[in-house]
Amino acid sequence: MNTKKSLDRYDMRNVILKEARQSADGFSCVDSVLIPKKCVRVLVLGMGGSALGANIVDMYLRKMSRLWDFPYVAIEPHRSYDLPLQSTKDTLHIVCSHSGNTEETLSVLQKITEKNFPVVGVSSGGKLEQICKEKSIPFIKLPIPFENFQPRMASGHFFSVLIGSMIQGGMIPETIKDDILNQADQLEKDIQEQESLGKEIASFLYTKTPLVYTTEQWKYLAMIWKIKINENAKTPAFWNYFPELNHNEMVGFTQPQAEFAFLLLRERNDDPRILRRYEVFEEIMLKRGFSLKKVDIQSNLVYTSIFSTLALGDWASYYLALSYGIDPTPVDMVETFKKML
């Protein structure tokens, strides 16, 4: 029996290989939906993998607004039962729950509807879809392309649904959509080529506690790598970013209480002052006997840079799970926790 296939019961490897197709699928979900207009910011209300799209879109728009010279539109996630203070009548509320049954998300949707704020629902079905239909709330239905498809693996769907909603809402240029879709073939090629590097990173991380570091502008890449290691490989992992970590977290490795491995996600054309911090940090930690590996953020294209780096994290966490003899797809502890509430 093939060990990989026997462990990977839901074929996560194929899910990763097909990730480049998610953006096109996500955009098609938005095409026929009437998105509220005249909003000046976006709040994405969701939990877990259903909220990650907001972090990715924020990272993407911060870079693109500078490159293409258009006004940055604030988009942020909110992960709780209640509405945040920045929830207003000129805010587009996008309520995301992949299953449609997330407790916190359904709670916050009720509060949005009570205030009659602009809102869009996003799910693959469940109670969220039912509520949207009953209350005539614009609803975007997500695809489920694979058996037991996990929200954390749907970042491309959520990303393009959010971008598409912002385009239809008149917040960002329409040409962004074409720019993203034109990069799909290159992204698919990158994902295929990165599998071997993902195996190498998994081997590097095996039996160690991963620490994923990058810079402030790419910080959500590190955060999502950490999450994928947690959920796919079922092991602790942590993240932080330069230069802030040089002022606090770094000092904690004076008295380490575990065997750590540093993964440094690095953009080669970053600010020279930031790159120097990488060098000095590496020198200090290697002298102290820590394991450290640098991973370059490869592409000059923002969309491809983001999603190829995320895919590499998927490969690394996938093969780390297999190294531990674990099926990367199920998250049994989460399901047990929900049943105990």
C-alpha positions as CSV (number, residue, x, y, z in Angstrom):
1,M,0.0,0.0,0.0
2,N,1.2,3.5,-0.8
3,T,1.8,5.3,2.5
4,K,1.1,8.7,1.1
5,K,-2.3,7.7,-0.3
6,S,-3.2,5.7,2.8
7,L,-2.6,8.7,5.0
8,D,-3.9,11.4,2.7
9,R,-7.5,10.0,2.6
10,Y,-9.0,13.2,1.1
11,D,-6.2,13.8,-1.4
12,M,-4.9,17.1,-0.2
13,R,-2.1,16.9,-2.6
14,N,-4.5,17.3,-5.5
15,V,-6.2,20.1,-3.6
16,I,-2.9,22.0,-3.5
17,L,-2.1,21.3,-7.2
18,K,-5.5,22.8,-8.2
19,E,-5.2,25.9,-6.0
20,A,-4.5,28.2,-9.0
21,R,-8.0,27.6,-10.3
22,Q,-9.7,29.0,-7.3
23,S,-9.6,32.6,-8.2
24,A,-11.4,32.2,-11.5
25,D,-14.0,30.0,-9.7
26,G,-14.4,32.6,-7.0
27,F,-14.9,35.5,-9.4
28,S,-17.6,33.5,-11.2
29,C,-19.5,33.2,-7.9
30,V,-19.8,37.0,-7.6
31,D,-20.8,37.8,-11.2
32,S,-24.6,37.7,-10.7
33,V,-24.8,39.1,-7.2
34,L,-25.8,42.7,-6.5
35,I,-23.2,44.1,-4.2
36,P,-24.1,47.3,-2.1
37,K,-22.4,50.4,-3.4
38,K,-21.3,53.7,-1.8
39,C,-19.4,52.0,1.0
40,V,-15.9,53.3,2.0
41,R,-14.5,50.3,3.8
42,V,-14.9,46.6,4.2
43,L,-15.4,44.4,7.3
44,V,-15.0,40.7,6.8
45,L,-16.8,38.8,9.6
46,G,-15.7,35.2,10.0
47,M,-13.6,32.7,11.8
48,G,-10.7,30.4,11.0
49,G,-10.1,29.8,7.3
50,S,-13.2,31.8,6.4
51,A,-11.6,35.0,7.6
52,L,-8.1,34.5,6.1
53,G,-9.2,36.0,2.7
54,A,-9.5,39.4,4.4
55,N,-5.9,39.4,5.5
56,I,-4.7,38.3,2.1
57,V,-6.8,41.0,0.3
58,D,-5.5,43.7,2.7
59,M,-1.9,42.6,2.0
60,Y,-2.6,42.5,-1.7
61,L,-4.3,46.0,-1.9
62,R,-1.6,47.7,0.2
63,K,1.0,46.6,-2.4
64,M,-1.2,47.2,-5.5
65,S,-2.5,50.6,-4.5
66,R,1.1,51.9,-4.5
67,L,2.0,50.1,-7.7
68,W,-1.1,51.2,-9.6
69,D,-1.7,54.5,-7.8
70,F,-5.3,54.0,-6.7
71,P,-6.7,54.9,-3.2
72,Y,-6.3,52.1,-0.7
73,V,-9.6,50.9,0.7
74,A,-9.4,49.5,4.2
75,I,-10.5,45.8,4.5
76,E,-10.1,44.0,7.8
77,P,-11.3,40.8,9.4
78,H,-13.4,40.7,12.6
79,R,-13.3,37.4,14.5
80,S,-15.9,37.4,17.2
81,Y,-19.6,37.2,18.2
82,D,-20.2,41.0,18.3
83,L,-19.8,43.9,15.9
84,P,-16.7,46.0,16.2
85,L,-16.8,49.8,16.8
86,Q,-15.8,50.5,13.2
87,S,-19.0,48.9,12.0
88,T,-21.0,51.7,10.4
89,K,-23.7,52.3,7.7
90,D,-21.0,53.2,5.1
91,T,-19.1,49.9,5.8
92,L,-19.7,46.9,3.5
93,H,-20.0,43.9,5.9
94,I,-19.1,40.6,4.2
95,V,-20.1,37.7,6.4
96,C,-18.1,34.6,5.6
97,S,-18.6,31.1,6.9
98,H,-17.5,28.2,4.6
99,S,-19.9,25.8,6.2
100,G,-22.6,28.4,6.8
101,N,-23.0,27.2,10.3
102,T,-20.3,29.0,12.3
103,E,-21.7,30.1,15.7
104,E,-19.8,33.4,16.0
105,T,-20.6,34.4,12.4
106,L,-24.3,33.7,12.6
107,S,-24.4,35.8,15.8
108,V,-22.7,38.8,14.2
109,L,-25.0,38.5,11.1
110,Q,-28.0,38.9,13.3
111,K,-26.6,42.1,14.8
112,I,-25.8,43.5,11.3
113,T,-29.3,42.9,10.1
114,E,-30.8,44.5,13.3
115,K,-28.9,47.7,12.4
116,N,-29.8,47.4,8.7
117,F,-26.1,47.9,7.7
118,P,-24.9,46.9,4.1
119,V,-24.2,43.2,4.1
120,V,-23.3,40.3,1.8
121,G,-23.3,36.6,2.9
122,V,-20.7,34.1,1.7
123,S,-20.9,30.4,2.3
124,S,-21.2,27.0,0.7
125,G,-24.6,26.6,2.2
126,G,-25.9,26.0,5.7
127,K,-27.8,28.3,7.9
128,L,-26.1,31.4,6.5
129,E,-27.5,30.7,3.1
130,Q,-31.0,30.1,4.5
131,I,-30.9,33.4,6.5
132,C,-29.7,35.4,3.5
133,K,-32.6,34.0,1.4
134,E,-35.2,34.7,4.1
135,K,-34.0,38.2,4.6
136,S,-33.2,39.0,0.9
137,I,-29.5,39.6,1.7
138,P,-27.1,39.4,-1.3
139,F,-25.6,35.9,-1.1
140,I,-22.5,34.4,-2.7
141,K,-22.4,30.6,-2.8
142,L,-18.9,29.0,-2.6
143,P,-18.0,25.9,-4.6
144,I,-17.0,22.6,-2.8
145,P,-14.6,21.1,-5.4
146,F,-13.4,18.2,-3.3
147,E,-14.7,15.8,-0.7
148,N,-14.2,17.2,2.9
149,F,-12.8,20.4,1.4
150,Q,-11.5,22.5,4.3
151,P,-12.0,26.3,4.7
152,R,-8.3,26.9,5.2
153,M,-7.7,25.4,1.7
154,A,-10.2,27.8,0.1
155,S,-8.2,31.0,0.3
156,G,-8.3,31.5,-3.4
157,H,-12.0,31.3,-3.4
158,F,-12.4,33.8,-0.5
159,F,-9.8,36.1,-2.0
160,S,-11.5,36.5,-5.4
161,V,-15.0,36.7,-3.8
162,L,-13.8,39.6,-1.7
163,I,-11.9,41.3,-4.6
164,G,-14.9,40.8,-6.9
165,S,-17.3,42.2,-4.3
166,M,-15.1,45.3,-3.9
167,I,-14.9,45.8,-7.7
168,Q,-18.7,45.5,-8.1
169,G,-19.1,47.8,-5.1
170,G,-17.0,50.5,-7.0
171,M,-14.2,50.5,-4.5
172,I,-11.2,49.3,-6.6
173,P,-10.4,49.2,-10.3
174,E,-12.0,46.6,-12.5
175,T,-8.7,45.9,-14.2
176,I,-7.4,44.1,-11.1
177,K,-9.6,41.1,-12.0
178,D,-7.9,40.7,-15.4
179,D,-4.5,41.1,-13.8
180,I,-5.2,38.3,-11.4
181,L,-6.7,35.9,-14.0
182,N,-3.8,36.5,-16.3
183,Q,-1.4,35.1,-13.7
184,A,-3.3,31.8,-13.2
185,D,-1.1,29.7,-15.6
186,Q,2.1,31.0,-14.0
187,L,0.8,30.3,-10.5
188,E,-0.2,26.8,-11.5
189,K,3.3,26.1,-12.8
190,D,4.9,27.6,-9.7
191,I,2.8,25.4,-7.4
192,Q,3.8,22.2,-9.3
193,E,7.5,23.2,-9.2
194,Q,7.4,24.0,-5.4
195,E,6.4,20.5,-4.3
196,S,10.0,19.3,-3.9
197,L,11.0,22.4,-1.9
198,G,8.0,21.8,0.3
199,K,9.3,18.3,1.0
200,E,12.7,19.8,1.8
201,I,11.2,22.3,4.3
202,A,9.1,19.6,5.9
203,S,12.3,17.5,6.5
204,F,14.0,20.6,8.0
205,L,11.0,21.2,10.4
206,Y,10.6,17.5,11.4
207,T,10.6,17.1,15.2
208,K,11.1,20.8,15.8
209,T,8.8,23.7,16.7
210,P,8.6,26.0,13.6
211,L,8.9,29.8,13.9
212,V,7.9,31.6,10.7
213,Y,9.3,35.1,10.3
214,T,9.0,37.7,7.6
215,T,8.6,41.5,7.3
216,E,5.7,43.7,8.2
217,Q,4.4,44.0,4.6
218,W,4.2,40.2,4.2
219,K,3.3,39.4,7.8
220,Y,0.0,37.6,6.9
221,L,2.0,35.1,4.8
222,A,3.8,34.0,8.0
223,M,0.6,34.0,9.9
224,I,-1.0,31.6,7.4
225,W,2.0,29.4,7.2
226,K,1.7,29.0,11.0
227,I,-2.0,28.2,10.7
228,K,-1.4,25.6,8.0
229,I,1.3,23.9,10.1
230,N,-1.1,23.9,13.1
231,E,-4.1,22.4,11.1
232,N,-2.4,20.2,8.6
233,A,0.6,18.9,10.6
234,K,-1.3,19.1,13.9
235,T,1.8,20.6,15.7
236,P,2.5,23.9,17.4
237,A,4.0,26.7,15.3
238,F,4.5,30.5,15.8
239,W,5.0,33.6,13.7
240,N,6.3,37.2,13.9
241,Y,7.8,39.8,11.7
242,F,10.8,42.1,11.3
243,P,11.7,44.6,12.6
244,E,9.3,44.3,15.6
245,L,10.6,40.9,16.6
246,N,14.1,42.3,17.1
247,H,12.7,44.4,19.9
248,N,11.2,41.6,22.0
249,E,10.6,38.0,20.9
250,M,14.2,37.5,19.8
251,V,15.3,37.9,23.4
252,G,13.3,34.9,24.4
253,F,15.8,32.6,22.7
254,T,18.3,33.5,25.4
255,Q,16.6,30.7,27.4
256,P,14.8,28.4,24.9
257,Q,12.5,25.7,26.3
258,A,12.1,23.7,23.2
259,E,13.9,22.8,19.9
260,F,13.0,25.5,17.5
261,A,13.5,25.9,13.7
262,F,13.4,29.3,12.1
263,L,11.9,29.8,8.6
264,L,12.7,33.2,7.2
265,L,10.4,34.3,4.4
266,R,12.4,37.0,2.5
267,E,11.9,39.3,-0.4
268,R,15.3,39.9,-2.0
269,N,14.6,43.5,-3.1
270,D,13.2,44.6,0.3
271,D,14.5,47.6,2.2
272,P,18.3,47.1,2.7
273,R,17.8,47.9,6.4
274,I,15.4,45.1,6.8
275,L,17.6,42.7,4.8
276,R,20.5,43.6,7.2
277,R,18.3,42.6,10.1
278,Y,17.8,39.2,8.5
279,E,21.6,38.8,8.3
280,V,22.3,39.9,11.8
281,F,19.5,37.7,13.2
282,E,20.8,34.7,11.3
283,E,24.3,35.2,12.5
284,I,23.2,35.5,16.2
285,M,20.9,32.4,16.0
286,L,23.3,30.2,14.2
287,K,26.0,31.0,16.8
288,R,23.5,29.8,19.4
289,G,23.0,26.5,17.6
290,F,19.5,27.1,16.2
291,S,18.3,25.6,12.9
292,L,17.5,28.3,10.3
293,K,16.3,28.2,6.7
294,K,15.7,31.1,4.3
295,V,12.8,31.0,1.8
296,D,12.7,33.6,-0.9
297,I,9.4,35.2,-2.0
298,Q,9.9,34.6,-5.7
299,S,7.8,36.6,-8.1
300,N,7.7,40.3,-8.9
301,L,3.9,40.0,-9.5
302,V,2.0,40.7,-6.3
303,Y,-0.8,38.1,-6.7
304,T,1.7,35.4,-7.7
305,S,4.1,36.3,-5.0
306,I,1.4,35.9,-2.4
307,F,-0.3,32.7,-3.6
308,S,2.9,30.9,-4.6
309,T,4.3,31.5,-1.2
310,L,1.1,30.3,0.5
311,A,1.2,27.2,-1.7
312,L,4.7,26.5,-0.6
313,G,3.5,26.6,3.0
314,D,0.8,24.2,2.0
315,W,3.3,21.8,0.6
316,A,5.6,22.1,3.6
317,S,2.7,21.5,6.1
318,Y,1.3,18.7,4.0
319,Y,4.6,16.7,3.9
320,L,5.2,17.5,7.6
321,A,1.9,15.9,8.3
322,L,2.8,12.8,6.3
323,S,6.2,12.7,8.1
324,Y,4.3,12.5,11.4
325,G,2.0,9.8,10.0
326,I,-1.0,12.1,10.1
327,D,-3.8,12.7,7.6
328,P,-3.5,16.5,6.9
329,T,-7.1,17.1,6.2
330,P,-9.3,16.4,9.3
331,V,-9.2,18.7,12.3
332,D,-10.6,16.3,14.9
333,M,-9.8,18.5,17.9
334,V,-11.8,21.4,16.5
335,E,-14.8,19.2,15.8
336,T,-14.6,17.7,19.3
337,F,-14.4,21.1,20.8
338,K,-17.5,22.3,19.0
339,K,-19.5,19.3,20.2
340,M,-18.4,20.0,23.8
341,L,-19.6,23.6,23.8
